[in-house]
Each structure stands twice: as structure tokens, then as C-alpha cells.
């Protein structure tokens, strides 16, 4: 019998290069999207990651968005390379089977449209809306997998499969992934950051930066299956890929300033600041 694992990935800027909200606003000619998101983030009105859902329900300029707009936006999303191959490889790696799910605060229609034919619709959990039958307007929000909402979906999937806590892997890129990464870490799962966002690189057990979705296989093969670099390179080469640049770098980023008392002493002594 194969060992069962649960691999959950965020969508925006984890499997894609674009934020769903940016693609949607550019498609419909709605200005100042980034300013609107920044304003919501500053006042902490909604969970980080759930800002687009809030705008779609409440912002006058976004109220005209219909389901077909979300589907069209999904078709315009630029995906990272080799997601189909990643999905196939995860289906069976020497007695290890990874059930691949996408959990994101992006609208579910956007994700399903972008990943059509790659990830089954039933493996995608995004923001789900209720639509007015007569007008097609978004009437209400049924679910927003942002913040603790991602933890709830993860636990629902984990118990459904079922999979033990230490066989859960989560991949994400931003601040909205902090809660779920802390949850997975606490229960001895594997967390992988795919961006240099300072809030999650300090939390994630591994960070890997690449434009290719296959890159997340490396920490999975190393930390979960215990493979060495030679074996990993051989797997990639068997599928026609070469790991040309594989740099493992740890960078400490810091700022050093004087204490108030030391600054006063230096100033009194005429030291140049």
C-alpha cells in the first residue's frame, strides 16, 4: 500500500505569476485596484487575502462583475511552468501518493478556469459566491479560504482522506498563508515558501524560488522521501529536465542602529554619525 500525503498549494503567485484581482481589474478597466487593497489591509477590515472578495461584494466599481467575467479572467492568468507534470508526478513516487489540492482566497471560478484540465474542479477550494438568479450579481459570500479559513479547509481535507498531521505539505507565497503554515509546522508537517515575503520565509521550513512549478518537488523529495541530490537530479533528467542552477543560500537580513544612549554619547564626543 502506498503512503498517503496531502499536498495543498495556494494559487495567486504560487502557481501563477499574477494576482487574480489585478488580472480582473485590468480586464474590466477598473482603476486603483492596488490602492483599494492597500487601504483594506491598513484598516484590517478583512482577513489578509480576502480583500478581492470584499471588493466584489461591496465596491461599486466591482459590483458589475459577473461569473463569466471571473471565468474569463482565469483564462488570462499566466501560470507557472509544468503544473500538469507536477500533478502527474505527485500521483505516485515510489510508494508515496500525494493528493494535490489548491486552496486559495481567489474566486473559485478564476482558479477552476485557469487550471482547467490540470487540477480537477473538486480539488479546488477558492472563494465561493452566491449569485442573484435574475441579475447575475454577487449576492453573498459563502466561503473565503483566507487566514484561518485555509486552516479549516485543510483540516476538512485531512480528515476526509484521511491523512495524519505529519503527512501534510503546504505551499504558499504571502501573508495570508501565515496562519496555515504555523498550523502545519506545529503538527510536524512540511511548509514551503515560494517567495521572499519576510512574513513567511521566517516561518516556512523550506523556501524555494523558481518560475517552474516542478521546483516544489525538491524540498518534498529531500525532506519527505529522504532523497539525495543525485537521485533528485536523476528524476528530473528522466523527464527531460536538467537542474542547471541549484543554489542553497541562507541570507541573514538585518539593520544595526545605535541605542539612544550610545547615540547621545557619540554626539557629545563629536563622533561623525
ZIUR-V738245 format. One record per backbone hydrogen bond with DSSP energy under -0.5 kcal/mol. NH is the residue of the N-H (numbers start at 1). CO is the residue of the C=O. If there is no record, write none. Layout:
BEGIN
NH:CO + NH:CO
END
This chain:
BEGIN
3:95 + 5:97 + 6:167 + 7:5 + 7:99 + 8:6 + 8:169 + 9:101 + 10:171 + 13:18 + 14:11 + 15:11 + 16:11 + 17:78 + 18:78 + 23:19 + 24:20 + 25:21 + 26:22 + 27:23 + 28:24 + 29:25 + 30:25 + 31:29 + 36:32 + 37:33 + 38:34 + 39:35 + 40:36 + 41:37 + 42:38 + 43:39 + 44:40 + 44:41 + 45:40 + 50:47 + 54:50 + 55:51 + 56:52 + 57:53 + 58:54 + 59:55 + 62:59 + 63:59 + 65:62 + 69:66 + 70:66 + 71:67 + 72:68 + 73:69 + 74:70 + 75:71 + 76:72 + 76:73 + 77:73 + 77:74 + 79:77 + 80:15 + 81:211 + 83:80 + 86:82 + 87:83 + 88:84 + 89:85 + 90:86 + 91:88 + 92:89 + 93:96 + 94:92 + 97:3 + 98:90 + 99:5 + 99:97 + 100:98 + 101:7 + 101:99 + 102:123 + 103:9 + 104:125 + 108:127 + 110:107 + 111:107 + 112:108 + 113:109 + 114:110 + 115:111 + 116:113 + 118:115 + 119:115 + 123:120 + 124:121 + 125:102 + 126:124 + 127:106 + 128:143 + 130:140 + 132:137 + 136:132 + 139:130 + 139:137 + 140:130 + 142:128 + 142:140 + 143:128 + 146:144 + 147:176 + 149:146 + 150:147 + 151:147 + 152:148 + 153:149 + 154:150 + 155:151 + 156:152 + 157:153 + 158:154 + 159:155 + 160:156 + 161:157 + 162:158 + 163:158 + 167:164 + 168:165 + 169:6 + 170:190 + 171:8 + 172:192 + 177:174 + 178:175 + 181:177 + 182:178 + 183:179 + 184:180 + 185:181 + 186:182 + 187:183 + 188:185 + 189:184 + 190:168 + 192:170 + 193:206 + 194:172 + 200:197 + 201:197 + 202:198 + 203:200 + 204:200 + 205:191 + 206:191 + 208:193 + 210:208 + 213:81 + 215:212 + 216:213 + 217:214 + 218:215 + 219:215 + 220:216 + 221:217 + 222:218 + 223:219 + 224:219 + 224:220 + 225:220 + 227:221 + 232:228 + 233:229 + 234:230 + 235:231 + 236:232 + 237:233 + 238:234 + 239:235 + 239:236 + 240:237 + 241:236 + 244:242 + 246:244 + 248:246 + 249:247 + 251:249 + 253:251 + 254:252 + 257:255 + 263:259 + 264:260 + 265:261 + 266:262 + 267:263 + 268:264 + 269:265 + 270:267 + 271:266
END
